[in-house]
Amino acid sequence: MKKLFIVFVALLVFTSCSRTPGEHPAPLASETVTAFLGLIQEGNYEEATALATDDPFSGLEPEYRVIFQNLSYDISFESIVDDLYATVSLTISTIDFTAIMDDVMTEAFYWVFMEISDRELLAKIETLLLEKLSEEDAPTISTDLDIHLELYENEWKIIVDEALTNALTGGLVSFADYVSSW
């Protein structure tokens, strides 16, 4: 009887530990978020996009990616919603795009009354914006955020939504929505 019990336990252990060849356990959802944000910090947007369901950088001209230079984050919680979905709660800190645009628009207001063409005005605004975004002491903003992930082919993929894009860009999406409502 003892031998039969040992054989049964051994069989149970071997079958529960076996895996299909090539199958690997999915990384933690928070590891995917950490890798994604780390790649953004490094400026490796192509690899970061590979960890997401959509391109969070589409429409953002390369020269404006300087907005990510002060990106930092603090993961506070991870929860698996079910076998296919997870949520990672964190705080993202980055350049405050809205504060910078307030400064830029204040200066641009004076340029409107100068005798320059619209093209020159836009060029001055763009130059000033890029300068302010590049400043080491540029204002920052922190956003509490839940990043949602989906398990796809045994790997977590970040679901890109407006809240994530807005947090990464320091309020650029909110600013664009505000301006378009004028």
C-alpha positions as CSV (number, residue, x, y, z in Angstrom):
1,M,0.0,0.0,0.0
2,K,2.9,2.3,0.9
3,K,4.5,1.7,-2.5
4,L,1.2,2.4,-4.3
5,F,0.9,5.7,-2.5
6,I,4.5,6.7,-3.4
7,V,3.9,5.8,-7.0
8,F,0.7,7.8,-7.0
9,V,2.3,10.9,-5.5
10,A,5.3,10.7,-7.9
11,L,2.9,10.4,-10.8
12,L,0.9,13.4,-9.6
13,V,4.1,15.5,-9.1
14,F,5.5,14.6,-12.6
15,T,2.2,15.3,-14.4
16,S,1.5,18.6,-12.6
17,C,5.1,19.9,-13.3
18,S,5.2,19.0,-16.9
19,R,4.8,21.6,-19.6
20,T,4.4,21.5,-23.3
21,P,7.8,22.0,-25.0
22,G,8.5,25.7,-25.6
23,E,5.8,26.8,-23.2
24,H,7.1,29.4,-20.6
25,P,5.2,31.0,-17.8
26,A,4.1,34.5,-18.5
27,P,6.1,37.2,-16.8
28,L,4.4,39.2,-14.1
29,A,2.3,42.0,-15.5
30,S,4.3,44.5,-13.4
31,E,7.5,43.2,-15.1
32,T,6.0,44.1,-18.5
33,V,5.1,47.6,-17.3
34,T,8.6,48.0,-15.8
35,A,10.2,46.9,-19.1
36,F,7.9,49.2,-21.1
37,L,8.6,52.3,-19.1
38,G,12.3,51.4,-18.9
39,L,12.5,51.2,-22.7
40,I,10.8,54.6,-22.9
41,Q,13.3,56.1,-20.5
42,E,16.1,54.7,-22.7
43,G,14.5,56.2,-25.8
44,N,13.8,52.7,-27.3
45,Y,10.3,53.4,-28.5
46,E,10.1,50.6,-31.1
47,E,10.8,47.9,-28.5
48,A,8.4,49.6,-26.0
49,T,5.7,49.6,-28.6
50,A,6.2,45.8,-29.1
51,L,5.1,45.4,-25.4
52,A,1.8,47.2,-26.1
53,T,-1.4,46.5,-28.1
54,D,-1.1,49.8,-30.0
55,D,1.6,52.4,-30.7
56,P,1.4,55.0,-27.8
57,F,3.8,57.2,-29.7
58,S,1.9,57.5,-33.0
59,G,1.4,61.1,-33.9
60,L,4.2,62.3,-31.6
61,E,6.9,63.8,-33.7
62,P,10.4,62.5,-32.8
63,E,11.7,65.9,-31.6
64,Y,8.9,66.0,-29.1
65,R,9.9,62.7,-27.5
66,V,12.1,64.9,-25.2
67,I,9.0,65.0,-23.1
68,F,10.0,61.6,-21.7
69,Q,13.4,62.7,-20.5
70,N,12.3,63.1,-16.9
71,L,10.0,60.1,-16.8
72,S,9.9,58.1,-13.6
73,Y,7.4,55.8,-12.1
74,D,6.5,53.9,-8.9
75,I,4.5,50.7,-9.1
76,S,2.3,50.3,-6.1
77,F,0.0,47.3,-6.9
78,E,-0.6,44.5,-9.4
79,S,-3.8,42.5,-9.7
80,I,-4.7,39.7,-12.0
81,V,-8.3,40.3,-13.0
82,D,-8.7,36.9,-14.5
83,D,-6.4,34.6,-16.6
84,L,-6.3,37.0,-19.5
85,Y,-6.3,40.5,-17.9
86,A,-4.3,42.3,-15.3
87,T,-4.0,45.8,-13.8
88,V,-0.9,47.5,-12.5
89,S,-1.4,50.6,-10.4
90,L,1.4,53.1,-10.4
91,T,2.3,56.8,-10.3
92,I,4.0,58.2,-13.4
93,S,5.9,61.4,-13.2
94,T,7.0,63.3,-16.3
95,I,7.3,66.8,-17.7
96,D,4.1,68.8,-17.2
97,F,3.1,69.7,-20.8
98,T,0.2,71.9,-19.7
99,A,2.4,74.1,-17.5
100,I,5.0,74.4,-20.3
101,M,2.3,75.3,-22.8
102,D,1.0,78.0,-20.4
103,D,4.4,79.6,-20.4
104,V,4.8,79.2,-24.2
105,M,1.3,80.7,-24.9
106,T,2.0,83.6,-22.6
107,E,5.1,84.5,-24.6
108,A,3.4,83.8,-27.9
109,F,0.7,86.3,-27.0
110,Y,3.2,89.1,-27.3
111,W,4.5,87.8,-30.7
112,V,1.0,88.0,-32.1
113,F,1.2,91.7,-32.1
114,M,4.6,91.7,-33.9
115,E,4.7,92.1,-37.6
116,I,5.7,88.6,-38.5
117,S,4.1,86.0,-40.7
118,D,2.0,83.1,-39.4
119,R,4.8,80.8,-40.5
120,E,7.4,82.7,-38.5
121,L,5.0,82.8,-35.5
122,L,4.6,79.0,-35.5
123,A,8.3,78.5,-35.9
124,K,9.0,80.7,-32.9
125,I,6.4,78.9,-30.8
126,E,7.8,75.5,-31.8
127,T,11.3,76.5,-31.0
128,L,10.3,77.9,-27.6
129,L,8.3,74.8,-26.8
130,L,11.2,72.5,-27.6
131,E,13.5,74.6,-25.5
132,K,11.2,74.5,-22.5
133,L,10.6,70.8,-22.9
134,S,14.4,70.3,-22.9
135,E,15.1,72.3,-19.8
136,E,16.6,70.2,-17.0
137,D,14.4,71.9,-14.4
138,A,11.2,71.7,-16.5
139,P,8.1,71.4,-14.3
140,T,6.8,67.9,-13.7
141,I,3.5,66.3,-12.9
142,S,2.6,63.0,-11.2
143,T,-0.4,61.0,-12.3
144,D,-1.8,58.0,-10.5
145,L,-2.8,55.5,-13.1
146,D,-4.0,51.9,-13.6
147,I,-2.4,50.3,-16.6
148,H,-4.4,47.5,-18.0
149,L,-2.8,44.5,-19.6
150,E,-4.0,41.6,-21.7
151,L,-2.3,38.2,-21.9
152,Y,-1.5,37.5,-25.6
153,E,0.4,34.4,-26.6
154,N,1.7,33.9,-23.1
155,E,3.0,37.5,-22.8
156,W,1.4,40.5,-21.2
157,K,0.6,43.4,-23.6
158,I,-0.1,46.8,-22.3
159,I,-3.5,48.1,-23.4
160,V,-2.9,51.6,-24.7
161,D,-5.6,54.0,-23.8
162,E,-6.1,57.8,-23.5
163,A,-5.3,57.8,-19.8
164,L,-1.9,56.1,-20.3
165,T,-1.0,58.3,-23.2
166,N,-2.0,61.4,-21.3
167,A,0.1,60.4,-18.2
168,L,3.1,59.6,-20.3
169,T,3.0,62.9,-22.1
170,G,2.4,65.0,-19.1
171,G,-1.2,66.1,-20.0
172,L,-0.7,66.5,-23.8
173,V,-3.9,64.7,-24.6
174,S,-5.9,66.8,-22.1
175,F,-4.3,70.0,-23.5
176,A,-5.2,69.0,-27.1
177,D,-8.8,68.2,-26.0
178,Y,-9.0,71.6,-24.3
179,V,-7.6,73.5,-27.3
180,S,-9.9,71.6,-29.8
181,S,-12.9,72.6,-27.7
182,W,-12.4,76.3,-28.4
